[in-house]
Structure formats: structure tokens, C-alpha cells
Amino acid sequence: MDLDHIALATLNPTSALAQLVGELAATVTEGGDALDFRWVQARVGDGDAGMTVEVITPRSDVGESFLTKFIARHGEGQHHITFKVDSLRDAIDQATLAGYQPTGVSFEDPEWFEAFLSPREAQGTVIQLAQANPSPGTWSKRWADHAERGAPLGRPIWWEETPEPATNRAFLKRIVMRTNSITSSLGLWCGLLGGVPEYETDESIELSWPGGRILVVEDPGSTPGFERLEVVSPEEMRALRIAGAPVHFSRSK
């Protein structure tokens, strides 16, 4: 089990990519068309450090879809977090045994098996469990493959050309999530999804996977869910929103 990316839903992917590349020096790595939406991924960091942000947007030729409904109801912002698994069938069995009810189970695409946990079961967000066939490997390998290609993969490349990258590369350090109770959230983040505790206080716990980190912050009485992205940069940067998602900065040494 590995944290692969966080997805942001937006009606303006051009603006989101311009911020990711032009302000954070992210690298656009791949994208394409799905049945009723379009997606593109950008690495905020490099092959050794950082995390991946996926920008998803409704397809204009499809009409109403799950994504248009989501944006109409919630506005633009964080939509889901994807965890890659070696075997989706095994992951579904483990989730079911743990009392979860995976939905949207699909084995139709031979290259991409997927299932989802709803926000009601997954601490206020959608969790996507995905099996890629064949596996793309670690981000170090994927980064090396991208460098060899010299261009992003796309089926098709639908997004507009991005601006020149910022001079200093920023790194996505972690995703910050709210919870009513850290104790009650650990069954998901540690038990089912396999996060490794790195440090904890009375009010928070940080969990790691090879592909990234999540900081879970206890806020009794709040609505569980996504809080913000935390980015480190070698220079001072202003707080901003990308596709509706708050981005906070700290300065790297």
C-alpha cells in the first residue's frame, strides 16, 4: 500500500497548472482523458522527495457527471487521495473484513483496477484504491522515465502549455487532514492504509508512506476532512490556493 497522489477538482485546470509550475516549479508528468473527466499530474518535488498532485476537470463534451455534481455541491478543491495497491482484490477483502464497504469497484480497464471508500467511512474524503497494470514502479523510476522521455505522457495531451517553471523548486511535504479523534482515525490511516507513525503529540500524528506523508490533526467538533497542503521552499512564498485547496509554506534550510 502506498500513497500515490492527492487529486484537486477544478473547472480551470489551466490556472491550477500555471500555479503548480509557475510558482512551485512542479513538473507535469502525465495525463489524459477518462470516461467523463480529464486528468493531469504534476510532481511537486523531484524523484527523491515531494509528492504528486493530480488536477481533475469535467469533460465539456459529456454533460453532467460525478465531477460536475461534486463541484456544484462542494466547490473546487480536494476531491480524493489515491493509494496504489499490489492487488485490488486483496485490498477489497481486507477493507471488507475491517468493516468498510468499498464502492465503485471496477476491473473493466485491464490497465487500471479501482475501488473507493466514501467520505463517511474515510475521515471526510474519498479514498481511491488502485492497482496499475503494469505497476509504474517507484517515483524515482517514474521520474527517471520522465527525464528520459523529456515530455509528459498523455492519452491525449489535452492541457495547455504551462509557463516557465519557477526558479526554485518547492516540495510538497505533506497533506494535512482534520479529525474529531486521532484514536478513531488510526484504524483507517494506520490499520487499513498502512501509514507508519513518524511522530505524534496530544493533538496530531504524522504518518508516512514511501510516496508521501499525511498529518492528522485532532479538532473536536469539526467536520473531518482535508485541511491544507504544506509545501517547503528555499525562498519565502505567500500562502495561496490552487484549485481551491489552501497551500501553506515553510522555508527549507
C-alpha positions as CSV (number, residue, x, y, z in Angstrom):
1,M,0.0,0.0,0.0
2,D,1.4,3.4,-1.0
3,L,0.2,6.9,-1.1
4,D,0.3,7.9,-4.8
5,H,-1.3,11.3,-5.1
6,I,-3.9,13.8,-4.0
7,A,-6.5,15.0,-6.5
8,L,-7.9,18.5,-6.8
9,A,-11.1,19.2,-8.7
10,T,-11.4,22.4,-10.7
11,L,-13.2,24.0,-13.7
12,N,-10.0,25.8,-14.6
13,P,-7.1,23.4,-15.0
14,T,-5.0,25.9,-16.9
15,S,-4.9,28.2,-13.9
16,A,-4.1,25.3,-11.5
17,L,-1.2,24.0,-13.7
18,A,0.1,27.6,-14.1
19,Q,0.4,27.9,-10.3
20,L,1.8,24.5,-9.8
21,V,4.5,25.0,-12.4
22,G,5.0,28.8,-12.4
23,E,5.0,29.2,-8.6
24,L,6.1,25.8,-7.2
25,A,8.3,24.6,-10.2
26,A,6.3,21.4,-10.4
27,T,6.9,19.0,-13.3
28,V,3.9,17.9,-15.4
29,T,4.4,14.2,-15.8
30,E,1.3,12.6,-17.4
31,G,-2.4,13.0,-18.0
32,G,-5.2,12.0,-20.3
33,D,-9.0,11.5,-20.8
34,A,-11.2,9.3,-18.7
35,L,-14.8,8.5,-19.4
36,D,-16.3,11.7,-18.1
37,F,-13.3,13.8,-16.9
38,R,-9.8,14.8,-17.8
39,W,-6.7,14.5,-15.5
40,V,-3.2,15.6,-15.4
41,Q,-0.5,15.0,-12.8
42,A,2.3,17.3,-11.6
43,R,5.2,16.3,-9.3
44,V,5.7,19.0,-6.6
45,G,9.3,18.0,-5.9
46,D,11.5,15.5,-7.7
47,G,12.1,11.8,-7.9
48,D,13.5,11.5,-4.4
49,A,11.3,13.9,-2.4
50,G,8.0,15.7,-2.7
51,M,4.5,14.4,-3.6
52,T,2.2,14.3,-6.6
53,V,-0.8,16.5,-7.3
54,E,-3.5,15.4,-9.8
55,V,-5.7,18.1,-11.3
56,I,-9.1,16.7,-12.5
57,T,-11.7,18.6,-14.5
58,P,-15.0,17.7,-16.2
59,R,-15.0,17.0,-19.9
60,S,-17.1,19.6,-21.7
61,D,-18.4,17.0,-24.2
62,V,-20.0,14.7,-21.6
63,G,-22.6,16.8,-19.7
64,E,-23.4,16.1,-16.0
65,S,-21.0,13.7,-14.2
66,F,-19.9,12.8,-10.8
67,L,-17.3,15.7,-11.0
68,T,-19.8,18.4,-12.1
69,K,-22.0,17.3,-9.3
70,F,-19.1,17.4,-6.8
71,I,-18.0,20.9,-7.8
72,A,-21.6,22.2,-7.8
73,R,-22.1,20.9,-4.3
74,H,-18.7,21.5,-2.7
75,G,-16.9,23.9,-4.9
76,E,-13.4,23.5,-6.3
77,G,-10.9,21.8,-4.1
78,Q,-9.6,18.5,-2.8
79,H,-11.5,15.5,-4.2
80,H,-9.7,12.3,-3.3
81,I,-6.5,10.7,-2.2
82,T,-5.2,7.7,-4.2
83,F,-3.3,4.7,-2.7
84,K,-1.7,2.2,-5.0
85,V,-2.0,-1.5,-4.1
86,D,-0.4,-4.6,-5.4
87,S,-3.7,-6.5,-5.6
88,L,-7.1,-4.7,-5.6
89,R,-8.9,-7.9,-4.8
90,D,-6.8,-8.4,-1.7
91,A,-7.3,-4.8,-0.7
92,I,-11.0,-5.0,-1.1
93,D,-11.1,-8.2,1.0
94,Q,-9.0,-6.5,3.8
95,A,-11.3,-3.5,3.7
96,T,-14.4,-5.6,3.9
97,L,-13.1,-7.6,6.8
98,A,-12.3,-4.4,8.6
99,G,-15.9,-3.3,8.3
100,Y,-15.6,-0.9,5.3
101,Q,-17.8,-1.0,2.2
102,P,-15.8,-0.4,-0.9
103,T,-17.9,1.1,-3.8
104,G,-17.3,1.9,-7.5
105,V,-15.3,-1.4,-7.8
106,S,-14.1,-1.7,-11.4
107,F,-11.9,-4.3,-13.2
108,E,-13.1,-3.2,-16.7
109,D,-9.9,-1.4,-17.7
110,P,-7.1,-4.0,-17.9
111,E,-4.5,-1.3,-17.1
112,W,-6.3,0.2,-14.1
113,F,-8.4,-1.5,-11.4
114,E,-10.1,0.7,-8.8
115,A,-12.4,0.9,-5.8
116,F,-13.4,3.7,-3.5
117,L,-14.1,4.4,0.2
118,S,-16.7,7.1,0.7
119,P,-16.1,10.2,2.9
120,R,-18.4,8.7,5.5
121,E,-16.0,5.9,6.1
122,A,-12.8,7.6,5.2
123,Q,-12.4,10.6,7.5
124,G,-14.2,13.1,5.3
125,T,-12.5,12.4,2.0
126,V,-12.8,9.9,-0.9
127,I,-10.1,7.2,-0.8
128,Q,-9.3,5.6,-4.1
129,L,-7.6,2.2,-4.0
130,A,-6.0,1.5,-7.4
131,Q,-4.0,-1.3,-9.0
132,A,-2.0,-0.2,-12.0
133,N,-1.1,-2.9,-14.6
134,P,1.8,-3.0,-15.1
135,S,2.9,-1.2,-12.0
136,P,4.7,2.2,-12.8
137,G,7.2,1.5,-10.0
138,T,8.6,3.9,-7.5
139,W,8.6,7.7,-8.1
140,S,12.4,7.5,-8.6
141,K,11.8,5.2,-11.5
142,R,8.9,7.2,-12.8
143,W,11.0,10.4,-12.6
144,A,13.9,8.8,-14.4
145,D,11.5,7.6,-17.2
146,H,10.1,11.1,-17.5
147,A,13.6,12.6,-17.7
148,E,14.4,10.1,-20.5
149,R,11.3,11.0,-22.4
150,G,11.7,14.7,-22.0
151,A,7.9,15.2,-22.1
152,P,4.8,14.1,-20.2
153,L,2.9,11.1,-21.2
154,G,-0.7,11.8,-22.4
155,R,-3.7,10.0,-23.9
156,P,-4.2,12.7,-25.2
157,I,-2.1,15.7,-24.1
158,W,-5.2,18.0,-23.7
159,W,-3.8,20.6,-21.3
160,E,-2.5,24.0,-22.4
161,E,1.2,24.8,-22.4
162,T,2.4,25.8,-18.9
163,P,4.6,28.8,-18.1
164,E,8.3,28.7,-17.4
165,P,8.9,26.9,-14.1
166,A,9.7,28.9,-11.0
167,T,13.4,29.3,-10.3
168,N,13.4,27.5,-7.0
169,R,11.8,24.1,-6.8
170,A,9.3,23.6,-4.0
171,F,8.5,20.3,-2.4
172,L,5.1,19.1,-1.2
173,K,5.8,18.0,2.3
174,R,2.5,16.6,3.5
175,I,-1.3,16.6,3.3
176,V,-3.0,17.9,6.4
177,M,-6.3,16.2,7.4
178,R,-8.7,17.1,10.3
179,T,-10.3,14.5,12.5
180,N,-12.6,14.6,15.5
181,S,-10.5,12.0,17.2
182,I,-7.0,10.8,16.3
183,T,-7.6,7.5,18.0
184,S,-10.7,6.8,15.9
185,S,-8.9,7.7,12.7
186,L,-6.0,5.4,13.1
187,G,-8.0,2.3,12.0
188,L,-8.1,3.9,8.6
189,W,-4.8,5.6,8.2
190,C,-2.6,3.1,10.0
191,G,-4.7,-0.1,10.0
192,L,-6.2,-0.3,6.6
193,L,-3.9,2.0,4.6
194,G,-0.7,1.1,6.3
195,G,0.7,4.5,7.3
196,V,3.7,4.4,9.6
197,P,3.6,6.8,12.5
198,E,6.6,9.2,12.4
199,Y,5.8,11.4,15.4
200,E,2.8,12.4,17.5
201,T,1.6,14.9,20.0
202,D,-1.6,15.1,22.0
203,E,-3.3,16.8,19.1
204,S,-1.7,15.4,15.9
205,I,0.1,12.4,14.4
206,E,2.2,12.3,11.2
207,L,2.1,9.2,9.1
208,S,4.4,8.2,6.2
209,W,4.3,6.0,3.1
210,P,7.0,5.7,0.5
211,G,5.1,8.1,-1.7
212,G,4.3,10.8,0.9
213,R,3.0,11.9,4.3
214,I,-0.2,12.8,5.9
215,L,-0.5,14.9,9.1
216,V,-3.7,14.1,11.0
217,V,-4.8,17.0,13.3
218,E,-7.4,16.5,16.0
219,D,-10.1,19.2,16.1
220,P,-13.0,18.0,18.2
221,G,-16.4,19.2,16.9
222,S,-15.1,20.0,13.4
223,T,-16.0,18.2,10.2
224,P,-13.4,15.6,9.4
225,G,-11.6,16.1,6.0
226,F,-9.0,17.9,4.1
227,E,-7.4,21.0,5.7
228,R,-4.4,22.1,3.5
229,L,-1.3,21.2,1.6
230,E,2.1,22.0,3.3
231,V,5.0,22.9,1.0
232,V,8.6,23.7,1.7
233,S,10.6,26.1,-0.5
234,P,14.1,27.6,-0.4
235,E,12.6,31.0,-0.6
236,E,9.8,33.0,1.1
237,M,6.5,32.3,-0.5
238,R,3.0,33.6,0.1
239,A,0.1,31.3,1.1
240,L,-2.1,30.6,-1.9
241,R,-4.9,28.4,-3.2
242,I,-4.5,26.0,-6.0
243,A,-7.8,24.7,-7.5
244,G,-9.5,25.8,-4.3
245,A,-7.0,24.0,-2.0
246,P,-5.2,26.0,0.6
247,V,-1.4,25.8,0.3
248,H,0.8,26.8,3.2
249,F,4.6,27.3,3.0
250,S,7.6,26.9,5.2
251,R,11.2,27.7,4.3
252,S,13.7,24.9,3.8
253,K,17.2,25.3,5.1
